[in-house]
Amino acid sequence: MPKLWNETIDAHRRSVREAILDSAWTLATEHGVLSVTMTQVAERAGIGRATLYKYFPDVEAILAAQHQRHVDSHLARLIEIRDQHTKADQRLRSAVEHYANICHHRAQHGTEELAALLHRGHQVDHAQQHLATLFEELIADAAAAGHLRNDVAPAELTTYCLHALGAAGNLRAQAAVKRLVAVTLDGLGFSPSSAH
């Protein structure tokens, strides 16, 4: 087959997959995970059931794929944030702020039922390990540059930081999230450079 034809088919498949993921997620958040059927997903996505089953075996697999897409985009954004700053203190502050907002947004736009279904298994463990590794590197770099306390190992500070920021999911107001970020940075002994 010609290259252009292959690219067109691949683009179509990606488009159908995206429509499936978005449709299932919307249905699950609106009506609850247990009430979503493959027929509803197919109708919402504008495809036939036979086509839907070519992509996914069941609703849980669709929701897991959509969740993985969210997780991957969050990790990519955190890496992008890390790479856009040259100073260790700026990298850490930006990543801490962004992760707190991820936690806050996740709690505001999901359901407990979805969280129970999706926040388990090896994919979540793998993502958590990537997140911890990223933050440990940021914390180690900031400590080496003299912007953090050095009496606690970076791995321990990472555990503290991620758990503390996870509390943003319990906060209603964005101002409270900002205060949580400030308290977390204080706990890390954060001291930004004067040129920040």
N, C-alpha and C positions, 0 to 999 in steps of 0.2 A: 504494500500500500504506500502511496505517496506520503511524504512527511507532513504536508499540510492536512491531509485527511486524518492522519494519526493525531495531530495536534487538535483538530476540531473534535474528534471523538473524545480525547482526554479532557478537553475543556467541558464538553457536555456531561461527561461522567462526574467531574468535579462539581459542576453546577447542580446536578441531580442529588449528589451526596450532601452538598451544603443545604439544599432545600429540605431533605429528609431530616438532617440534624436539627435545623432551626425549627421545623414543624413539630418534631417530637418534644423538643425542649419547651416550646411554647405551650403545647398541650399539657405536658407534665406540670408546669408551673401554674397553669390556669385551673386544671381539674384534678391534679394529684396523679402520682405515678401509677397507682393501681387501676385507675380508670382509663388509661390510654391503651388503645388497641392499634394493631397494625393497619387496620382498615382506616381508622381516623387519621393516622400519620400519612398514609397514601393519599387520602382525599385532600388533606391540608397541603401536601407537597405538590399536588397536581399530577400524580403519577398513578399507574395501576398497581394493584397489590403484587402481581407477579414481578413487576420491575422492582418493587420495594424489597422483596425477598431475595433478589439477586445481589442486593447490597448488604442486607442485615438479616439475621435469623429471627430476631425478636426485639421488642421495645427496649429491654434492658441493654442489649448490645448497642442500640442507637444512642441511648442516653450516656453510656460509657464512652462512646466515641466522641460525643459532643463535649463531655466533661474533659476528656483528654485534650481536645482542641483548645478548650479554655486554659487548661493548665499549661500547655505548650506555649500559648500566646503570652501568658503571664511571665513565664520563665524567660522567654525571648525578650520581653520588654525590660525585665530586670537586667539582663545582660546588656541590652542597648543602653540603659541608664548608666550601668557601670562603665561602659566604654566611651560614653560621651564626655566624661569629666577626666581631667588630668590629675587633680589633687585627690588624695586618699580620703580626706574628710568630706569633700563634696560628693564623692562616689557613695560613701557610706550613708550620709544624710539623705541623699536622693533615693537610695534603695530602701532605707527604713521608711521614709514617707510613702513611697509607692506601695510597699508591701502592706503597710497599715491600711492604705486605701483599698487594696485588693481584699483584705480580710473584712473590712467594713462593707464593701460592695457585695461580696459573696453572701454575707449573712442577710443583707437587705433584699437580695434578689433570688434567693433560693428557698427551698422548703426543707423542713427537717426530714421529711420523707426522702427527698432527693439526696440530701447529705448522707443519710443512713445507707442508701443504696450505692452511692458513688465513692464515698470516702473510705474505701477499704480495698485490699488487694495489693498485688505487687506493683501495679502501675502507680498507685498513690505513694507507696513506699519509695519507689524509684524517683518520683518527682520531689518528695520530701528530702531525699538524699541530695539531689541536685541543688535544691534550695539551700540546704544546710551548708553544702560545700561552697556555694557562691557567697553566702554571708560570712562564712569563716574566713574566706580569702579577703573579703572587704574589711572585716574586723582586724585580721592580722596585719594588713597593709596600713590601716589607720593607726593601730597600736605602734607599729614600727616607725611611723612618721611622727609619733608623739602626740597623737590626737585622742588617744584612749588610755584608760588605766592599763597598767602592765603587770598588775599583781594577780590577775586571773587569766588562765589560758584562753586563747581565742575560741576553742571548741566549747568551753563552758559559757563564755560570753554569747556565743551564737545560740546556744540552747536557751539562755535567758532572754535574749533579744526576740527570737521567733515566738516563744511562748507569750512574752509580754505583748507583742504586737498582735498576736492572735485574739487578744481581748477586744480589739477594735470591732470585732464582729458583734459584740454585745452592746455597742454604743450606738445611740440614735443620731446624735448631731455630729456634723463634721468638725465643729469646734472641739468637741470632746476627743475626737481622733487626733487632732493636732496636739492637744494637751498630753495624750497618751504617748505620742511620738517624742515630745519634749522630756517626759518622765523616763522613757526608755533610754533616750540618749544620755540623760543625766546618770542613769544607772550604769551605763557603759563608761562613764567618766569622760564623756565627749567634750573635747575642747577644739573648736574649729580654728583654722588659721585666721589671722587678722585680716587677710586679703579676701576673705570669703564673701 
